[in-house]
Amino acid sequence: MSDQHPRSIADQADAWFARLQDADASDDERRRFQAWYAADQRHAQAYERTRQLWSLLQLPAERVTERLQAESRPAPSPPPRAAIPFRRYLAGASAALLMMAWLLPARIQDWRSDYRTGPGQQTNVTLADGSRIMLNTDTALAIRFGARERRVVLLRGEAFFEVAPDPAKPFIVDGGHAEARAVGTAYGVKKSGADLAVTVAEGTVEVGDGVGAQAVRAMQRIEFKQGRLQAPQRLTNDDSLAWRRHQVVFQQQPLNEVLAEVNRYRAGRIVAVSGELGGRIVSGVFNVGNSAAVVDALQATLNARAAHLPGDWVLLYY
């Protein structure tokens, strides 16, 4: 395991905890953990804080909800807005439970990665063969170069690849269920769960899923989603690569889709608390470095209200 950025002791503790939850953690890794744990009292303290945090977050959701309902039960003459604080508390408990499911896989991916970025970070990497990679926010990838191919495993997130030509050794971005193969070209790859999207800026990229393959040319985009490789789509602009100039562009998209993308640039989350609000159609251009302005713009555009919770979580509601 290596990192583009040095880890704090808290990050190391989180990474060790995540790795040890994996059934394939080796005996050697467990010995190295014991050595790390014993090397510094601060290591032990950080690890115990992490362990206690996850234990607390594993409380069943129904128990948390029942407790919060009891604590927030209104008095005989409740004020008109008594329901709003309860909604905030309830959403805060739900957010805590969701954070466990969201953070633990990411910690395991960080452990496996050679390069990674945190929320809101972007970085550039030059590989040994001269190829260049720009990593977008919250991205982790591993380099697996061999004698016959240059393979990059995209564990999560999004990156733009400028491939140094080498006809004898194709450059492969492995997204798990699908992969993009090139010799010398420039293209972006985004992984969302099991889905993969490839946007080609220059040259041609072959995208395959083990069943079939498609040649994707400049100004085309292809997606692997719902277990199938889709047909390439012609692009009229480079909005899907706007993150390279620190922008996110939306054209007539549901708010939930917009928030899913904006949240990739945040340590916390912005959540629409109702299906009606989440389905509202939104267009706009947002600066990825100013998530506070995104909340303000959405409030003004949708006539919504915002409740700010610890951990940089925001609830949008009517």
NORFEN-V640094 format. One record per pair of residues at least 4 apart in sequence whose C-alpha atoms are under 7 Angstrom apart, sorted by sequence separation. I is the first residue (numbers start at 0). GAP is how many residues later the second one is. D is the distance in whole Angstrom. If there is no record, write none. Layout:
[[I | GAP | D] [I | GAP | D]]
This chain:
[[6 | 4 | 6] [7 | 4 | 6] [8 | 4 | 6] [9 | 4 | 6] [10 | 4 | 6] [11 | 4 | 6] [12 | 4 | 6] [13 | 4 | 6] [14 | 4 | 6] [15 | 4 | 6] [16 | 4 | 7] [24 | 4 | 6] [25 | 4 | 6] [26 | 4 | 6] [27 | 4 | 6] [28 | 4 | 6] [29 | 4 | 6] [30 | 4 | 6] [31 | 4 | 6] [32 | 4 | 6] [33 | 4 | 6] [34 | 4 | 6] [39 | 4 | 7] [40 | 4 | 6] [41 | 4 | 6] [42 | 4 | 6] [43 | 4 | 6] [44 | 4 | 6] [45 | 4 | 6] [46 | 4 | 6] [47 | 4 | 6] [48 | 4 | 6] [49 | 4 | 6] [50 | 4 | 6] [51 | 4 | 6] [52 | 4 | 6] [53 | 4 | 6] [58 | 4 | 7] [59 | 4 | 7] [60 | 4 | 6] [61 | 4 | 6] [62 | 4 | 6] [63 | 4 | 6] [64 | 4 | 6] [65 | 4 | 6] [66 | 4 | 6] [67 | 4 | 6] [68 | 4 | 6] [73 | 4 | 6] [77 | 4 | 6] [82 | 4 | 6] [83 | 4 | 6] [84 | 4 | 6] [85 | 4 | 6] [86 | 4 | 6] [87 | 4 | 6] [88 | 4 | 6] [89 | 4 | 6] [90 | 4 | 6] [91 | 4 | 6] [92 | 4 | 6] [93 | 4 | 6] [94 | 4 | 6] [95 | 4 | 7] [97 | 4 | 6] [98 | 4 | 6] [99 | 4 | 6] [101 | 4 | 7] [102 | 4 | 6] [103 | 4 | 7] [104 | 4 | 6] [105 | 4 | 6] [106 | 4 | 6] [107 | 4 | 7] [108 | 4 | 6] [116 | 4 | 6] [125 | 4 | 6] [126 | 4 | 5] [134 | 4 | 6] [144 | 4 | 6] [145 | 4 | 6] [165 | 4 | 7] [173 | 4 | 7] [174 | 4 | 5] [190 | 4 | 6] [191 | 4 | 6] [207 | 4 | 6] [208 | 4 | 7] [215 | 4 | 6] [223 | 4 | 5] [224 | 4 | 7] [237 | 4 | 6] [241 | 4 | 7] [242 | 4 | 5] [252 | 4 | 7] [253 | 4 | 6] [254 | 4 | 6] [255 | 4 | 6] [256 | 4 | 7] [257 | 4 | 6] [258 | 4 | 6] [259 | 4 | 7] [273 | 4 | 6] [274 | 4 | 6] [275 | 4 | 7] [289 | 4 | 7] [290 | 4 | 7] [291 | 4 | 6] [292 | 4 | 6] [293 | 4 | 6] [294 | 4 | 6] [295 | 4 | 6] [296 | 4 | 6] [297 | 4 | 6] [298 | 4 | 5] [299 | 4 | 7] [308 | 4 | 5] [6 | 5 | 6] [19 | 5 | 6] [58 | 5 | 7] [116 | 5 | 6] [125 | 5 | 6] [126 | 5 | 6] [144 | 5 | 4] [173 | 5 | 4] [190 | 5 | 5] [207 | 5 | 4] [215 | 5 | 7] [223 | 5 | 4] [241 | 5 | 5] [242 | 5 | 6] [252 | 5 | 7] [271 | 5 | 6] [298 | 5 | 5] [307 | 5 | 6] [308 | 5 | 6] [18 | 6 | 7] [36 | 6 | 5] [37 | 6 | 7] [109 | 6 | 7] [125 | 6 | 4] [143 | 6 | 7] [144 | 6 | 5] [172 | 6 | 5] [173 | 6 | 7] [189 | 6 | 6] [190 | 6 | 7] [206 | 6 | 5] [207 | 6 | 6] [222 | 6 | 6] [223 | 6 | 6] [241 | 6 | 6] [262 | 6 | 5] [271 | 6 | 5] [298 | 6 | 6] [307 | 6 | 5] [36 | 7 | 5] [124 | 7 | 6] [125 | 7 | 6] [143 | 7 | 5] [171 | 7 | 7] [172 | 7 | 5] [189 | 7 | 5] [205 | 7 | 7] [206 | 7 | 5] [222 | 7 | 6] [241 | 7 | 7] [262 | 7 | 6] [306 | 7 | 6] [307 | 7 | 7] [124 | 8 | 5] [142 | 8 | 6] [143 | 8 | 6] [171 | 8 | 6] [172 | 8 | 7] [188 | 8 | 6] [189 | 8 | 7] [205 | 8 | 6] [206 | 8 | 6] [221 | 8 | 6] [285 | 8 | 7] [305 | 8 | 6] [306 | 8 | 5] [123 | 9 | 6] [124 | 9 | 6] [142 | 9 | 5] [171 | 9 | 4] [188 | 9 | 5] [205 | 9 | 5] [221 | 9 | 6] [305 | 9 | 5] [306 | 9 | 7] [123 | 10 | 4] [141 | 10 | 6] [142 | 10 | 6] [170 | 10 | 6] [171 | 10 | 6] [187 | 10 | 6] [188 | 10 | 6] [204 | 10 | 6] [205 | 10 | 6] [221 | 10 | 4] [238 | 10 | 6] [305 | 10 | 5] [122 | 11 | 6] [123 | 11 | 6] [140 | 11 | 7] [141 | 11 | 5] [169 | 11 | 6] [170 | 11 | 5] [186 | 11 | 7] [187 | 11 | 5] [203 | 11 | 7] [204 | 11 | 5] [220 | 11 | 6] [221 | 11 | 6] [258 | 11 | 6] [304 | 11 | 6] [305 | 11 | 6] [122 | 12 | 5] [140 | 12 | 5] [141 | 12 | 7] [169 | 12 | 6] [170 | 12 | 6] [186 | 12 | 6] [187 | 12 | 6] [203 | 12 | 6] [204 | 12 | 6] [219 | 12 | 6] [220 | 12 | 5] [303 | 12 | 6] [304 | 12 | 5] [121 | 13 | 6] [122 | 13 | 7] [140 | 13 | 5] [169 | 13 | 5] [186 | 13 | 4] [203 | 13 | 4] [219 | 13 | 5] [220 | 13 | 7] [303 | 13 | 6] [304 | 13 | 6] [71 | 14 | 6] [121 | 14 | 5] [139 | 14 | 6] [140 | 14 | 5] [185 | 14 | 6] [186 | 14 | 5] [202 | 14 | 6] [203 | 14 | 6] [219 | 14 | 5] [220 | 14 | 7] [303 | 14 | 5] [120 | 15 | 7] [121 | 15 | 5] [139 | 15 | 5] [185 | 15 | 6] [186 | 15 | 7] [202 | 15 | 6] [218 | 15 | 6] [219 | 15 | 5] [120 | 16 | 5] [139 | 16 | 5] [166 | 16 | 6] [174 | 16 | 7] [185 | 16 | 5] [199 | 16 | 7] [201 | 16 | 5] [215 | 16 | 6] [218 | 16 | 5] [15 | 17 | 7] [119 | 17 | 5] [138 | 17 | 5] [139 | 17 | 7] [165 | 17 | 6] [176 | 17 | 7] [184 | 17 | 5] [185 | 17 | 7] [199 | 17 | 6] [200 | 17 | 5] [118 | 18 | 5] [138 | 18 | 4] [164 | 18 | 5] [165 | 18 | 7] [177 | 18 | 7] [184 | 18 | 5] [199 | 18 | 5] [200 | 18 | 6] [117 | 19 | 6] [118 | 19 | 5] [137 | 19 | 6] [138 | 19 | 6] [149 | 19 | 6] [153 | 19 | 7] [164 | 19 | 4] [184 | 19 | 7] [199 | 19 | 6] [116 | 20 | 6] [117 | 20 | 4] [136 | 20 | 7] [148 | 20 | 4] [149 | 20 | 6] [150 | 20 | 6] [151 | 20 | 6] [152 | 20 | 6] [153 | 20 | 6] [154 | 20 | 7] [162 | 20 | 7] [163 | 20 | 5] [199 | 20 | 6] [208 | 20 | 7] [116 | 21 | 5] [117 | 21 | 7] [147 | 21 | 5] [148 | 21 | 5] [149 | 21 | 5] [150 | 21 | 5] [151 | 21 | 5] [152 | 21 | 5] [153 | 21 | 5] [162 | 21 | 5] [174 | 21 | 7] [198 | 21 | 6] [199 | 21 | 6] [67 | 22 | 7] [116 | 22 | 5] [135 | 22 | 5] [148 | 22 | 6] [149 | 22 | 6] [150 | 22 | 6] [151 | 22 | 6] [152 | 22 | 6] [162 | 22 | 5] [198 | 22 | 4] [255 | 22 | 5] [115 | 23 | 5] [116 | 23 | 7] [134 | 23 | 6] [135 | 23 | 6] [150 | 23 | 7] [161 | 23 | 6] [162 | 23 | 6] [181 | 23 | 5] [197 | 23 | 6] [198 | 23 | 7] [254 | 23 | 5] [255 | 23 | 7] [264 | 23 | 7] [115 | 24 | 4] [134 | 24 | 4] [161 | 24 | 4] [180 | 24 | 6] [181 | 24 | 6] [197 | 24 | 5] [253 | 24 | 7] [254 | 24 | 6] [64 | 25 | 7] [114 | 25 | 6] [115 | 25 | 6] [133 | 25 | 5] [134 | 25 | 7] [160 | 25 | 5] [161 | 25 | 7] [179 | 25 | 6] [180 | 25 | 5] [196 | 25 | 6] [197 | 25 | 6] [253 | 25 | 5] [254 | 25 | 5] [114 | 26 | 6] [132 | 26 | 7] [133 | 26 | 5] [160 | 26 | 5] [179 | 26 | 6] [180 | 26 | 6] [196 | 26 | 4] [253 | 26 | 5] [254 | 26 | 6] [112 | 27 | 6] [113 | 27 | 6] [114 | 27 | 7] [132 | 27 | 6] [133 | 27 | 7] [159 | 27 | 6] [160 | 27 | 6] [179 | 27 | 4] [195 | 27 | 6] [196 | 27 | 6] [253 | 27 | 4] [254 | 27 | 6] [112 | 28 | 5] [113 | 28 | 5] [132 | 28 | 5] [159 | 28 | 4] [178 | 28 | 6] [179 | 28 | 7] [195 | 28 | 5] [252 | 28 | 5] [253 | 28 | 6] [63 | 29 | 7] [112 | 29 | 5] [113 | 29 | 6] [131 | 29 | 6] [132 | 29 | 6] [158 | 29 | 6] [159 | 29 | 6] [178 | 29 | 6] [194 | 29 | 5] [195 | 29 | 7] [251 | 29 | 6] [252 | 29 | 5] [12 | 30 | 7] [109 | 30 | 6] [111 | 30 | 7] [131 | 30 | 5] [158 | 30 | 6] [177 | 30 | 6] [178 | 30 | 7] [194 | 30 | 5] [251 | 30 | 5] [252 | 30 | 7] [108 | 31 | 7] [130 | 31 | 6] [131 | 31 | 7] [157 | 31 | 6] [158 | 31 | 7] [177 | 31 | 4] [250 | 31 | 7] [251 | 31 | 5] [130 | 32 | 5] [157 | 32 | 4] [176 | 32 | 6] [250 | 32 | 5] [12 | 33 | 6] [130 | 33 | 5] [156 | 33 | 6] [157 | 33 | 6] [249 | 33 | 5] [250 | 33 | 7] [8 | 34 | 6] [12 | 34 | 5] [129 | 34 | 6] [156 | 34 | 5] [249 | 34 | 5] [128 | 35 | 7] [155 | 35 | 6] [156 | 35 | 7] [248 | 35 | 6] [249 | 35 | 6] [9 | 36 | 6] [13 | 36 | 6] [155 | 36 | 7] [248 | 36 | 5] [8 | 37 | 7] [12 | 37 | 7] [247 | 37 | 6] [248 | 37 | 7] [246 | 38 | 7] [247 | 38 | 5] [56 | 39 | 6] [246 | 39 | 6] [247 | 39 | 7] [56 | 40 | 6] [246 | 40 | 5] [247 | 40 | 6] [245 | 41 | 6] [246 | 41 | 5] [245 | 42 | 6] [272 | 42 | 6] [56 | 43 | 7] [267 | 43 | 6] [268 | 43 | 7] [269 | 43 | 6] [270 | 43 | 6] [271 | 43 | 6] [272 | 43 | 6] [273 | 43 | 7] [267 | 44 | 5] [268 | 44 | 5] [269 | 44 | 5] [270 | 44 | 5] [271 | 44 | 5] [272 | 44 | 6] [266 | 45 | 7] [267 | 45 | 5] [268 | 45 | 6] [269 | 45 | 6] [270 | 45 | 6] [271 | 45 | 6] [53 | 46 | 7] [108 | 46 | 6] [177 | 46 | 7] [17 | 86 | 6] [17 | 89 | 6] [18 | 89 | 6] [17 | 90 | 5] [14 | 92 | 5] [13 | 93 | 7] [14 | 93 | 7] [14 | 96 | 6] [0 | 110 | 6] [0 | 111 | 6] [1 | 111 | 7] [2 | 111 | 6] [3 | 111 | 5] [0 | 112 | 6] [1 | 112 | 5] [2 | 112 | 5] [3 | 112 | 6] [0 | 113 | 6] [2 | 113 | 7] [137 | 126 | 6] [136 | 127 | 6] [136 | 128 | 6] [118 | 145 | 6] [119 | 145 | 4] [118 | 146 | 5] [119 | 146 | 6] [118 | 147 | 5] [118 | 148 | 6] [119 | 169 | 7] [91 | 217 | 7]]
